[in-house]
Amino acid sequence: PDFIIEIGNAEGGSTTFLANLLDLLGHGEVIAVDIDHSIFQAAHPRIHVITGDSLAEETLGKVAEIARGGRGMVIHDGDHSREHVLSDLRAYAQFVGVGSYLIVEDTVIDLFRAGDGLGSVNGPLEAVEQFVREGPRFQVDSSREYFVITFNPRGYLKRVS
């Protein structure tokens, strides 16, 4: 990809990992979006840091400026509430190139009972299901779940048109 948008960065471990993978490929940049980067420690020439609400007009504008004309993918690991995830999917789908992916992390939490410490009510898996029903551009690619166990069941959305 020309860029990978990572929504939700925490300390920046996965952000750094992605930048290093792009080093191996010799191409691409990581756009790190988070509402709070106070504990973020990643530093790499391929990383662009954008601090702000992922849905704010200013944040989306900065992402669009960096991503302009490129073919990218999106990894969502931010706010895990259904409505926020669904809004992010709708807003960031435009940046995913045909044949590439929008990956939604931690959809597994919807498969546990609420109150057991992992369970969620109205979480990211419900957002994925709604998003896929809204149109034919993205399809769940279960072939990416080839290890059988994943934190992201039904969370690998391939852009097909």
N, CA and C atoms as a LAMMPS dump frame, in Angstrom:
ITEM: TIMESTEP
0
ITEM: NUMBER OF ATOMS
483
ITEM: BOX BOUNDS ff ff ff
-5.0000000000000000e+02 5.0000000000000000e+02
-5.0000000000000000e+02 5.0000000000000000e+02
-5.0000000000000000e+02 5.0000000000000000e+02
ITEM: ATOMS id mol type element x y z
1 1 1 N 0.831 -1.212 0
2 1 2 C 0 0 0
3 1 3 C 0.866 1.264 0
4 2 1 N 0.288 2.335 -0.492
5 2 2 C 0.983 3.616 -0.412
6 2 3 C 0.946 4.15 1.013
7 3 1 N -0.107 3.785 1.75
8 3 2 C -0.229 4.205 3.133
9 3 3 C -1.101 3.215 3.901
10 4 1 N -0.861 3.175 5.206
11 4 2 C -1.693 2.417 6.125
12 4 3 C -2.188 3.403 7.169
13 5 1 N -3.49 3.543 7.273
14 5 2 C -4.075 4.392 8.302
15 5 3 C -4.362 3.497 9.501
16 6 1 N -3.765 3.838 10.628
17 6 2 C -3.998 3.077 11.846
18 6 3 C -4.758 3.972 12.82
19 7 1 N -6.008 3.608 13.074
20 7 2 C -6.843 4.364 14.006
21 7 3 C -6.728 3.705 15.371
22 8 1 N -6.165 4.431 16.319
23 8 2 C -5.909 3.891 17.65
24 8 3 C -4.481 3.401 17.72
25 9 1 N -3.63 4.111 18.464
26 9 2 C -2.199 3.81 18.448
27 9 3 C -1.588 3.503 19.8
28 10 1 N -2.23 3.887 20.887
29 10 2 C -1.699 3.687 22.239
30 10 3 C -0.238 4.138 22.3
31 11 1 N 0.67 3.241 22.673
32 11 2 C 2.08 3.607 22.816
33 11 3 C 2.836 3.593 21.487
34 12 1 N 2.239 3.03 20.449
35 12 2 C 2.867 3.065 19.136
36 12 3 C 3.617 1.818 18.73
37 13 1 N 3.446 0.725 19.469
38 13 2 C 4.146 -0.515 19.122
39 13 3 C 3.748 -1.045 17.761
40 14 1 N 2.462 -1.146 17.502
41 14 2 C 2.024 -1.661 16.198
42 14 3 C 2.31 -0.647 15.098
43 15 1 N 2.297 0.629 15.438
44 15 2 C 2.626 1.67 14.462
45 15 3 C 4.072 1.504 13.989
46 16 1 N 4.957 1.269 14.928
47 16 2 C 6.367 1.046 14.594
48 16 3 C 6.534 -0.23 13.777
49 17 1 N 5.834 -1.282 14.175
50 17 2 C 5.89 -2.543 13.439
51 17 3 C 5.47 -2.33 11.983
52 18 1 N 4.368 -1.609 11.768
53 18 2 C 3.895 -1.348 10.411
54 18 3 C 4.924 -0.551 9.612
55 19 1 N 5.522 0.451 10.241
56 19 2 C 6.545 1.256 9.553
57 19 3 C 7.744 0.394 9.164
58 20 1 N 8.135 -0.514 10.04
59 20 2 C 9.262 -1.408 9.725
60 20 3 C 8.915 -2.372 8.599
61 21 1 N 7.668 -2.857 8.566
62 21 2 C 7.243 -3.701 7.44
63 21 3 C 7.314 -2.923 6.131
64 22 1 N 6.888 -1.675 6.166
65 22 2 C 6.954 -0.853 4.955
66 22 3 C 8.406 -0.586 4.555
67 23 1 N 9.315 -0.51 5.534
68 23 2 C 10.75 -0.418 5.212
69 23 3 C 11.187 -1.627 4.394
70 24 1 N 10.75 -2.81 4.834
71 24 2 C 11.116 -4.03 4.111
72 24 3 C 10.574 -4.019 2.688
73 25 1 N 9.383 -3.447 2.513
74 25 2 C 8.791 -3.341 1.182
75 25 3 C 9.407 -2.206 0.368
76 26 1 N 10.034 -1.271 1.07
77 26 2 C 10.653 -0.133 0.39
78 26 3 C 9.669 0.904 -0.088
79 27 1 N 8.467 0.909 0.504
80 27 2 C 7.427 1.823 0.02
81 27 3 C 6.338 1.96 1.072
82 28 1 N 5.759 3.148 1.172
83 28 2 C 4.579 3.358 1.992
84 28 3 C 4.829 4.14 3.271
85 29 1 N 3.721 4.639 3.825
86 29 2 C 3.768 5.437 5.037
87 29 3 C 2.637 5.005 5.958
88 30 1 N 2.801 5.27 7.255
89 30 2 C 1.776 4.978 8.244
90 30 3 C 1.202 6.304 8.724
91 31 1 N -0.11 6.392 8.72
92 31 2 C -0.808 7.565 9.247
93 31 3 C -1.423 7.136 10.572
94 32 1 N -0.853 7.624 11.664
95 32 2 C -1.254 7.224 13.013
96 32 3 C -2.269 8.228 13.554
97 33 1 N -3.521 7.766 13.719
98 33 2 C -4.603 8.633 14.174
99 33 3 C -5.055 8.185 15.554
100 34 1 N -5.05 9.104 16.502
101 34 2 C -5.548 8.795 17.849
102 34 3 C -5.99 10.093 18.511
103 35 1 N -6.983 9.984 19.364
104 35 2 C -7.484 11.162 20.066
105 35 3 C -6.489 11.664 21.109
106 36 1 N -5.586 10.78 21.556
107 36 2 C -4.623 11.128 22.589
108 36 3 C -3.301 10.414 22.302
109 37 1 N -2.272 11.169 22.054
110 37 2 C -0.95 10.589 21.803
111 37 3 C 0.01 10.847 22.97
112 38 1 N -0.511 11.086 24.149
113 38 2 C 0.355 11.436 25.281
114 38 3 C 1.291 10.305 25.697
115 39 1 N 0.931 9.046 25.427
116 39 2 C 1.823 7.933 25.764
117 39 3 C 2.477 7.325 24.525
118 40 1 N 2.22 7.907 23.378
119 40 2 C 2.754 7.43 22.097
120 40 3 C 4.259 7.636 22.057
121 41 1 N 4.992 6.588 21.727
122 41 2 C 6.452 6.678 21.725
123 41 3 C 7.094 6.349 20.381
124 42 1 N 6.299 6.059 19.384
125 42 2 C 6.854 5.664 18.09
126 42 3 C 7.496 6.852 17.386
127 43 1 N 8.643 6.592 16.797
128 43 2 C 9.334 7.602 15.999
129 43 3 C 9.985 6.89 14.823
130 44 1 N 9.585 7.274 13.627
131 44 2 C 10.093 6.636 12.415
132 44 3 C 9.779 7.574 11.252
133 45 1 N 10.665 7.674 10.271
134 45 2 C 10.422 8.589 9.153
135 45 3 C 9.161 8.283 8.343
136 46 1 N 8.666 7.064 8.394
137 46 2 C 7.462 6.711 7.638
138 46 3 C 6.161 7.003 8.398
139 47 1 N 6.251 7.443 9.638
140 47 2 C 5.066 7.648 10.468
141 47 3 C 4.655 9.119 10.473
142 48 1 N 3.385 9.371 10.172
143 48 2 C 2.76 10.687 10.294
144 48 3 C 1.775 10.604 11.452
145 49 1 N 1.911 11.451 12.44
146 49 2 C 1.057 11.421 13.621
147 49 3 C -0.014 12.5 13.497
148 50 1 N -1.267 12.069 13.65
149 50 2 C -2.396 13.003 13.653
150 50 3 C -3.159 12.792 14.954
151 51 1 N -3.169 13.819 15.79
152 51 2 C -3.853 13.733 17.072
153 51 3 C -5.195 14.449 16.964
154 52 1 N -6.252 13.71 17.249
155 52 2 C -7.597 14.273 17.211
156 52 3 C -8.616 13.172 17.079
157 53 1 N -9.862 13.512 17.278
158 53 2 C -10.958 12.558 17.108
159 53 3 C -10.935 12.067 15.662
160 54 1 N -10.993 10.774 15.484
161 54 2 C -10.906 10.194 14.135
162 54 3 C -12.011 10.693 13.211
163 55 1 N -13.112 11.138 13.766
164 55 2 C -14.237 11.603 12.951
165 55 3 C -14.294 13.115 12.78
166 56 1 N -13.414 13.834 13.429
167 56 2 C -13.405 15.286 13.315
168 56 3 C -13.021 15.693 11.892
169 57 1 N -13.66 16.723 11.401
170 57 2 C -13.395 17.216 10.052
171 57 3 C -11.915 17.553 9.858
172 58 1 N -11.31 18.173 10.866
173 58 2 C -9.888 18.539 10.784
174 58 3 C -9.005 17.293 10.664
175 59 1 N -9.312 16.247 11.444
176 59 2 C -8.54 15.002 11.393
177 59 3 C -8.674 14.358 10.027
178 60 1 N -9.898 14.216 9.556
179 60 2 C -10.129 13.61 8.236
180 60 3 C -9.438 14.411 7.137
181 61 1 N -9.437 15.732 7.258
182 61 2 C -8.765 16.576 6.275
183 61 3 C -7.263 16.329 6.231
184 62 1 N -6.654 16.185 7.417
185 62 2 C -5.211 15.916 7.48
186 62 3 C -4.898 14.542 6.888
187 63 1 N -5.735 13.552 7.191
188 63 2 C -5.538 12.211 6.633
189 63 3 C -5.643 12.273 5.113
190 64 1 N -6.666 12.945 4.612
191 64 2 C -6.873 13.045 3.161
192 64 3 C -5.699 13.728 2.473
193 65 1 N -5.131 14.729 3.132
194 65 2 C -3.991 15.44 2.557
195 65 3 C -2.779 14.514 2.398
196 66 1 N -2.497 13.71 3.411
197 66 2 C -1.361 12.786 3.345
198 66 3 C -1.644 11.65 2.361
199 67 1 N -2.892 11.185 2.338
200 67 2 C -3.256 10.024 1.526
201 67 3 C -3.571 10.369 0.068
202 68 1 N -3.624 11.614 -0.257
203 68 2 C -4.057 12.065 -1.581
204 68 3 C -3.416 11.277 -2.718
205 69 1 N -4.274 10.68 -3.537
206 69 2 C -3.814 9.991 -4.734
207 69 3 C -3.217 8.62 -4.513
208 70 1 N -3.183 8.168 -3.275
209 70 2 C -2.565 6.881 -2.991
210 70 3 C -3.575 5.762 -2.825
211 71 1 N -3.057 4.56 -2.746
212 71 2 C -3.869 3.356 -2.52
213 71 3 C -3.515 2.835 -1.141
214 72 1 N -4.502 2.764 -0.276
215 72 2 C -4.181 2.415 1.092
216 72 3 C -5.032 1.34 1.71
217 73 1 N -4.732 1.118 2.972
218 73 2 C -5.527 0.22 3.793
219 73 3 C -5.731 0.893 5.138
220 74 1 N -6.737 0.409 5.883
221 74 2 C -7.069 0.991 7.179
222 74 3 C -7.123 -0.117 8.218
223 75 1 N -6.535 0.156 9.383
224 75 2 C -6.634 -0.745 10.525
225 75 3 C -7.313 0.028 11.644
226 76 1 N -8.462 -0.474 12.087
227 76 2 C -9.225 0.212 13.133
228 76 3 C -9.036 -0.491 14.465
229 77 1 N -8.439 0.222 15.417
230 77 2 C -8.256 -0.297 16.771
231 77 3 C -8.493 0.827 17.771
232 78 1 N -9.443 1.707 17.428
233 78 2 C -9.76 2.839 18.293
234 78 3 C -10.937 2.516 19.192
235 79 1 N -11.777 3.495 19.404
236 79 2 C -12.994 3.328 20.199
237 79 3 C -13.747 2.115 19.674
238 80 1 N -14.096 1.176 20.558
239 80 2 C -14.712 -0.084 20.132
240 80 3 C -16.235 -0.085 20.213
241 81 1 N -16.845 1.045 20.485
242 81 2 C -18.313 1.073 20.531
243 81 3 C -18.874 0.965 19.121
244 82 1 N -20.003 0.29 19.001
245 82 2 C -20.616 0.03 17.698
246 82 3 C -20.758 1.303 16.864
247 83 1 N -21.358 2.329 17.437
248 83 2 C -21.64 3.536 16.666
249 83 3 C -20.372 4.234 16.205
250 84 1 N -19.367 4.286 17.07
251 84 2 C -18.125 4.951 16.671
252 84 3 C -17.404 4.144 15.593
253 85 1 N -17.331 2.838 15.767
254 85 2 C -16.685 1.997 14.753
255 85 3 C -17.405 2.13 13.417
256 86 1 N -18.72 2.048 13.443
257 86 2 C -19.499 2.156 12.204
258 86 3 C -19.252 3.502 11.53
259 87 1 N -19.226 4.573 12.301
260 87 2 C -18.952 5.897 11.727
261 87 3 C -17.552 5.966 11.139
262 88 1 N -16.574 5.387 11.835
263 88 2 C -15.207 5.354 11.303
264 88 3 C -15.133 4.545 10.011
265 89 1 N -15.807 3.401 9.971
266 89 2 C -15.795 2.577 8.755
267 89 3 C -16.343 3.365 7.579
268 90 1 N -17.437 4.045 7.797
269 90 2 C -18.049 4.853 6.727
270 90 3 C -17.116 5.974 6.287
271 91 1 N -16.454 6.631 7.228
272 91 2 C -15.598 7.772 6.908
273 91 3 C -14.279 7.375 6.255
274 92 1 N -13.71 6.249 6.675
275 92 2 C -12.372 5.868 6.203
276 92 3 C -12.392 4.878 5.036
277 93 1 N -13.546 4.355 4.677
278 93 2 C -13.644 3.424 3.543
279 93 3 C -13.101 4.045 2.255
280 94 1 N -13.246 5.336 2.127
281 94 2 C -12.794 6.035 0.92
282 94 3 C -11.285 5.906 0.673
283 95 1 N -10.533 5.615 1.723
284 95 2 C -9.078 5.544 1.604
285 95 3 C -8.562 4.151 1.244
286 96 1 N -9.456 3.172 1.216
287 96 2 C -9.057 1.788 0.961
288 96 3 C -9.139 1.51 -0.537
289 97 1 N -8.029 1.068 -1.106
290 97 2 C -7.993 0.756 -2.525
291 97 3 C -8.655 -0.579 -2.819
292 98 1 N -9.186 -0.718 -4.023
293 98 2 C -9.772 -1.981 -4.453
294 98 3 C -8.721 -3.074 -4.331
295 99 1 N -9.1 -4.184 -3.706
296 99 2 C -8.181 -5.288 -3.472
297 99 3 C -7.46 -5.192 -2.135
298 100 1 N -7.612 -4.063 -1.458
299 100 2 C -6.964 -3.879 -0.167
300 100 3 C -8 -4.065 0.954
301 101 1 N -7.585 -3.779 2.189
302 101 2 C -8.389 -4.154 3.353
303 101 3 C -8.676 -3.01 4.31
304 102 1 N -9.81 -3.145 4.938
305 102 2 C -10.188 -2.373 6.108
306 102 3 C -10.276 -3.42 7.218
307 103 1 N -9.36 -3.371 8.165
308 103 2 C -9.276 -4.389 9.213
309 103 3 C -9.829 -3.809 10.507
310 104 1 N -10.792 -4.5 11.084
311 104 2 C -11.387 -4.061 12.34
312 104 3 C -10.89 -4.986 13.449
313 105 1 N -10.131 -4.408 14.375
314 105 2 C -9.544 -5.172 15.474
315 105 3 C -10.579 -5.452 16.574
316 106 1 N -10.357 -6.547 17.283
317 106 2 C -11.071 -6.884 18.51
318 106 3 C -12.573 -7.131 18.341
319 107 1 N -12.99 -7.573 17.174
320 107 2 C -14.398 -7.933 16.997
321 107 3 C -14.781 -9.112 17.883
322 108 1 N -13.798 -9.852 18.365
323 108 2 C -14.042 -11.01 19.228
324 108 3 C -14.768 -10.616 20.513
325 109 1 N -14.622 -9.374 20.966
326 109 2 C -15.253 -9.01 22.237
327 109 3 C -16.764 -9.129 22.188
328 110 1 N -17.335 -9.028 21.004
329 110 2 C -18.795 -9.173 20.873
330 110 3 C -19.245 -10.618 21.069
331 111 1 N -18.328 -11.551 21.042
332 111 2 C -18.689 -12.96 21.152
333 111 3 C -18.688 -13.462 22.594
334 112 1 N -18.297 -12.599 23.521
335 112 2 C -18.324 -12.949 24.942
336 112 3 C -19.56 -12.325 25.584
337 113 1 N -19.912 -12.8 26.738
338 113 2 C -21.057 -12.256 27.46
339 113 3 C -20.69 -10.914 28.079
340 114 1 N -21.6 -9.981 28.007
341 114 2 C -21.387 -8.697 28.673
342 114 3 C -21.224 -8.946 30.166
343 115 1 N -20.258 -8.285 30.769
344 115 2 C -20.033 -8.409 32.2
345 115 3 C -18.98 -9.426 32.573
346 116 1 N -18.473 -10.211 31.626
347 116 2 C -17.464 -11.215 31.98
348 116 3 C -16.041 -10.661 31.866
349 117 1 N -15.93 -9.376 31.648
350 117 2 C -14.612 -8.752 31.554
351 117 3 C -14.129 -8.578 30.138
352 118 1 N -14.682 -9.322 29.206
353 118 2 C -14.312 -9.194 27.796
354 118 3 C -15.501 -8.801 26.936
355 119 1 N -16.666 -9.183 27.361
356 119 2 C -17.859 -9.034 26.538
357 119 3 C -18.257 -7.603 26.29
358 120 1 N -18.872 -7.4 25.159
359 120 2 C -19.315 -6.08 24.759
360 120 3 C -20.755 -6.169 24.27
361 121 1 N -21.466 -5.147 24.5
362 121 2 C -22.785 -5.014 23.911
363 121 3 C -22.665 -3.861 22.927
364 122 1 N -23.081 -4.104 21.717
365 122 2 C -22.974 -3.068 20.685
366 122 3 C -21.52 -2.687 20.428
367 123 1 N -20.723 -3.68 20.055
368 123 2 C -19.305 -3.455 19.817
369 123 3 C -18.938 -3.477 18.347
370 124 1 N -17.654 -3.712 18.065
371 124 2 C -17.145 -3.607 16.695
372 124 3 C -17.695 -4.652 15.73
373 125 1 N -18.001 -5.86 16.195
374 125 2 C -18.537 -6.873 15.28
375 125 3 C -19.9 -6.46 14.755
376 126 1 N -20.727 -5.903 15.615
377 126 2 C -22.031 -5.408 15.152
378 126 3 C -21.856 -4.292 14.135
379 127 1 N -20.855 -3.443 14.334
380 127 2 C -20.578 -2.373 13.37
381 127 3 C -20.165 -2.953 12.02
382 128 1 N -19.315 -3.967 12.038
383 128 2 C -18.885 -4.623 10.799
384 128 3 C -20.087 -5.203 10.063
385 129 1 N -20.932 -5.914 10.78
386 129 2 C -22.106 -6.535 10.157
387 129 3 C -22.988 -5.48 9.496
388 130 1 N -23.222 -4.371 10.175
389 130 2 C -24.037 -3.297 9.607
390 130 3 C -23.36 -2.684 8.386
391 131 1 N -22.077 -2.406 8.485
392 131 2 C -21.325 -1.78 7.397
393 131 3 C -21.364 -2.641 6.135
394 132 1 N -21.17 -3.929 6.27
395 132 2 C -21.172 -4.829 5.113
396 132 3 C -22.564 -4.883 4.47
397 133 1 N -23.604 -4.803 5.283
398 133 2 C -24.977 -4.805 4.744
399 133 3 C -25.297 -3.535 3.956
400 134 1 N -24.567 -2.465 4.201
401 134 2 C -24.885 -1.175 3.581
402 134 3 C -24.498 -1.078 2.111
403 135 1 N -23.695 -1.968 1.615
404 135 2 C -23.328 -1.87 0.213
405 135 3 C -22.356 -2.943 -0.198
406 136 1 N -22.139 -3.074 -1.506
407 136 2 C -21.311 -4.17 -2.037
408 136 3 C -19.818 -3.879 -2.131
409 137 1 N -19.357 -2.686 -1.732
410 137 2 C -17.936 -2.346 -1.915
411 137 3 C -16.997 -3.222 -1.107
412 138 1 N -17.449 -3.668 0.082
413 138 2 C -16.594 -4.451 0.976
414 138 3 C -17.247 -5.79 1.277
415 139 1 N -16.414 -6.832 1.337
416 139 2 C -16.877 -8.164 1.718
417 139 3 C -15.968 -8.709 2.812
418 140 1 N -16.566 -9.452 3.734
419 140 2 C -15.774 -10.115 4.761
420 140 3 C -14.907 -11.166 4.076
421 141 1 N -13.608 -11.139 4.347
422 141 2 C -12.682 -12.117 3.772
423 141 3 C -12.226 -13.061 4.878
424 142 1 N -12.979 -14.126 5.064
425 142 2 C -12.659 -15.08 6.136
426 142 3 C -11.401 -15.895 5.832
427 143 1 N -10.887 -15.815 4.604
428 143 2 C -9.643 -16.524 4.292
429 143 3 C -8.472 -15.946 5.092
430 144 1 N -8.608 -14.73 5.6
431 144 2 C -7.559 -14.1 6.417
432 144 3 C -7.558 -14.641 7.84
433 145 1 N -8.541 -15.465 8.172
434 145 2 C -8.632 -16.073 9.502
435 145 3 C -8.1 -17.501 9.458
436 146 1 N -7.004 -17.701 8.754
437 146 2 C -6.515 -19.054 8.504
438 146 3 C -5.898 -19.74 9.716
439 147 1 N -5.725 -19.034 10.816
440 147 2 C -5.243 -19.687 12.031
441 147 3 C -6.398 -20.154 12.905
442 148 1 N -7.608 -20.045 12.432
443 148 2 C -8.861 -20.432 13.08
444 148 3 C -9.195 -19.508 14.25
445 149 1 N -8.245 -19.236 15.119
446 149 2 C -8.484 -18.359 16.256
447 149 3 C -7.967 -16.963 15.899
448 150 1 N -8.799 -15.964 16.114
449 150 2 C -8.409 -14.595 15.812
450 150 3 C -9.109 -13.641 16.77
451 151 1 N -8.502 -12.511 17.015
452 151 2 C -9.152 -11.45 17.779
453 151 3 C -10.079 -10.642 16.877
454 152 1 N -10.024 -10.915 15.575
455 152 2 C -10.758 -10.114 14.6
456 152 3 C -11.727 -10.936 13.743
457 153 1 N -12.571 -11.798 14.332
458 153 2 C -13.475 -12.582 13.48
459 153 3 C -14.39 -11.666 12.662
460 154 1 N -14.466 -11.956 11.377
461 154 2 C -15.245 -11.181 10.409
462 154 3 C -14.737 -9.744 10.299
463 155 1 N -13.535 -9.495 10.779
464 155 2 C -12.991 -8.149 10.793
465 155 3 C -12.063 -7.811 9.639
466 156 1 N -11.885 -8.732 8.702
467 156 2 C -11.036 -8.476 7.535
468 156 3 C -11.951 -8.166 6.36
469 157 1 N -12.099 -6.881 6.064
470 157 2 C -13.031 -6.447 5.032
471 157 3 C -12.252 -6.06 3.787
472 158 1 N -12.457 -6.826 2.74
473 158 2 C -11.748 -6.583 1.481
474 158 3 C -12.589 -5.696 0.583
475 159 1 N -11.95 -4.667 0.035
476 159 2 C -12.664 -3.798 -0.909
477 159 3 C -12.674 -4.494 -2.272
478 160 1 N -13.861 -4.745 -2.781
479 160 2 C -14.007 -5.471 -4.032
480 160 3 C -14.495 -4.604 -5.186
481 161 1 N -14.984 -3.426 -4.897
482 161 2 C -15.394 -2.508 -5.984
483 161 3 C -15.301 -1.067 -5.518
